[in-house]
Amino acid sequence: MQLSAKTNEARHELPPLPYRIDALEPYMSRETLMYHYSKHHRAYVNKLNAILAGSEYEGASLEDVIRQAAGPLFNNAAQVWNHNFFWRCLAPGGSVPTGELLKRIVTTFGSLDAFRNLFMQCALDKFGSGWTWLVESRTGQLLVYNTDDANNPMRIGNNALLACDVWEHAYYIDYRNDRARYLNAFWALVDWKFAAENLRK
């Protein structure tokens, strides 16, 4: 999924949230989004633009930088993309999976509850900073796994369907060190329509 956002000068921009900054309450507070989106996410965008200037990747899409670059360029590009994607995984009031995506989840994991339990356990078991993903592999299989730090499924050719940010800055204001409470709140916000749109056509 193309999640690049550019100005006319080919600088990456912080995309607007698809909802008001307080729209995810009470599960994710306005204060959390003020820090997570307005400060952390913005900082990744600003740092990426600074280090892209004059590099061989100046003018490249986020996706191309993620697939090809290393070090700080990769880290900042991937974190910009991951956050762009994460905000779209959420919606006020959430939703429920239906149609082809639900069918494939049940076929792969046994039931929706079994999938949620696996995703939750994977996210709880993640040591340190990173992300928990539902992906469609290059062979079309649904998988749940973690990545460290900024790492991203497209790096190995997988297609992201759903992501949960498990860096502490994603939940510490609202839930302190209680990642399990944050993950329970995450399910109340998941935009399954967005996840379904990410299935390969």
For each residue, the residues with C-beta under 8 A, 3 or more apart:
1: 85 159 160 198
2: 61 63
3: 15 62 63 81 84 85
4: 12 61 62 63 81
5: 12 13 14 15 84
6: 10 11 12 13
7: 10 11 13
8:
9:
10: 6 7 58 59
11: 6 7 49
12: 4 5 6 45 48 49 52 62 80
13: 5 6 7 45
14: 5 41 42 45
15: 3 5 84 87
16:
17: 20 21 33 37 87
18: 87 88 91
19: 23 24 90 91 92
20: 17 23
21: 17 30 33 34 37 38
22: 25 29 30 33
23: 19 20 92
24: 19 27 28 29 33 90 92 189
25: 22 28 29 30
26: 29
27: 24 185 186 188 189
28: 24 25 32 33 90 174 185 189
29: 22 24 25 26 32 33 173 174
30: 21 22 25 33 34
31: 34 35 173 174
32: 28 29 35 36 170 171 173 174
33: 17 21 22 24 28 29 30 36 37 38
34: 21 30 31 37 38 39
35: 31 32 38 39 40 169 173
36: 32 33 39 40 41 165 169 170
37: 17 21 33 34 40 41 42 83 87
38: 21 33 34 35 41 42
39: 34 35 36 42 43
40: 35 36 37 43 44 83 169
41: 14 36 37 38 44 45 79 80 83
42: 14 37 38 39 45 46
43: 39 40 46 47
44: 40 41 47 48 76 79 80 83
45: 12 13 14 41 42 48 49 80
46: 42 43 49 50
47: 43 44 50 51 72 76
48: 12 44 45 51 52 65 73 76 77 80
49: 11 12 45 46 52 53
50: 46 47 53
51: 47 48 55 72 73 76
52: 12 48 49 55 57 58 60 65 73
53: 49 50 58
54: 58
55: 51 52 58 73
56:
57: 52 60 64 65 68 69 73
58: 10 52 53 54 55
59: 10
60: 52 57 64 65 68
61: 2 4 64 65
62: 3 4 12 65 66 77 80 81 84
63: 2 3 4 66 67 81 154
64: 57 60 61 67 68
65: 48 52 57 60 61 62 68 69 73 74 77
66: 62 63 69 74 77 78 81 152 154 155
67: 63 64 154 155
68: 57 60 64 65
69: 57 65 66 73 74 77
70: 73 74
71: 74 75
72: 47 51 75 76
73: 48 51 52 55 57 65 69 70 76 77
74: 65 66 69 70 71 77 78 150
75: 71 72 78 79 149 150
76: 44 47 48 51 72 73 79 80 150
77: 48 62 65 66 69 73 74 80 81
78: 66 74 75 81 82 150 151 152 155
79: 41 44 75 76 82 83 150
80: 12 41 44 45 48 62 76 77 83 84
81: 3 4 62 63 66 77 78 84 85 152
82: 78 79 85 86 131 150 152 163 165
83: 37 40 41 44 79 80 86 87 165
84: 3 5 15 62 80 81 87 88
85: 1 3 81 82 88 89 160 163
86: 82 83 89 90 163 164 165
87: 15 17 18 37 83 84 90
88: 18 84 85 191 194
89: 85 86 162 163 164 190 191 194 195
90: 19 24 28 86 87 94 186 189 190 191
91: 18 19 94 95 189 190 191 193 194
92: 19 23 24 189
93: 189
94: 90 91 187 188 189 190 191 192
95: 91 190 191 192 193
96: 192
97: 101 102 105 112 192 195 196
98: 101 102 192 196
99: 102 103 196
100: 103 104 196 199
101: 97 98 104 105 161 192 195 196 199
102: 97 98 99 105 106 112
103: 99 100 106 107
104: 100 101 107 108 142 199
105: 97 101 102 108 109 112 115 142
106: 102 103 109 110 111 112
107: 103 104
108: 104 105 115 141 142
109: 105 106 112 114 115 118 142
110: 106 114 115
111: 106 114 115
112: 97 102 105 106 109 115 116
113: 116 117
114: 109 110 111 117 118
115: 105 108 109 110 111 112 118 119 134 144
116: 112 113 119 120 187
117: 113 114 120 121
118: 109 114 115 121 122 144
119: 115 116 122 123 132 134 144 164
120: 116 117 123 124 180 183
121: 117 118 124 125
122: 118 119 125 126 132 144 145 146
123: 119 120 126 132 146 164 166 179 183
124: 120 121 179 180 183
125: 121 122 146
126: 122 123 130 132 146 166
127:
128: 148 149
129: 148 149 166 167 168
130: 126 146 147 148 149 151 166 167
131: 82 146 147 151 152 163 164 165 166 167
132: 119 122 123 126 144 145 146 163 164 166
133: 143 144 145 146 147 153 158 160 161 162 163 164
134: 115 119 142 143 144 160 161 162 163 195
135: 142 143 144 145 153 158 159 160 161
136: 140 141 142 143 158 159 161 198 199 200
137: 140 141 142 143 157 158 159
138: 157 158
139:
140: 136 137 200
141: 108 136 137
142: 104 105 108 109 134 135 136 137 161
143: 133 134 135 136 137 158
144: 115 118 119 122 132 133 134 135
145: 122 132 133 135
146: 122 123 125 126 130 131 132 133 166
147: 130 131 133 151 152 153
148: 128 129 130 151
149: 75 128 129 130
150: 74 75 76 78 79 82
151: 78 130 131 147 148 155
152: 66 78 81 82 131 147 155 160
153: 133 135 147 156 158 159 160
154: 63 66 67 157 158 159 160
155: 66 67 78 151 152
156: 153
157: 137 138 154
158: 133 135 136 137 138 143 153 154
159: 1 135 136 137 153 154 198 199 200
160: 1 85 133 134 135 152 153 154 163 198
161: 101 133 134 135 136 142 195 198 199
162: 89 133 134 190 195 198
163: 82 85 86 89 131 132 133 134 160
164: 86 89 119 123 131 132 133 183 186
165: 36 82 83 86 131 170
166: 123 126 129 130 131 132 146 170 179
167: 129 130 131 170
168: 129 171 172 177
169: 35 36 40 172
170: 32 36 165 166 167 182
171: 32 168 174 175 178 179 182
172: 168 169 175 176 177
173: 29 31 32 35
174: 28 29 31 32 171 182 185
175: 171 172 178 179 181 182 185
176: 172
177: 168 172
178: 171 175 181 182
179: 123 124 166 171 175 182 183
180: 120 124 183 184
181: 175 178 184 185
182: 170 171 174 175 178 179 185 186
183: 120 123 124 164 179 180 186 187
184: 180 181 187 188
185: 27 28 174 175 181 182 188 189
186: 27 90 164 182 183 189 190
187: 94 116 183 184 190
188: 27 94 184 185
189: 24 27 28 90 91 92 93 94 185 186
190: 89 90 91 94 95 162 186 187 195
191: 88 89 90 91 94 95 194 195
192: 94 95 96 97 98 101 195 196
193: 91 95 196 197
194: 88 89 91 191 197 198
195: 89 97 101 134 161 162 190 191 192 198 199
196: 97 98 99 100 101 192 193 199
197: 193 194
198: 1 136 159 160 161 162 194 195
199: 100 101 104 136 159 161 195 196
200: 136 140 159
201:
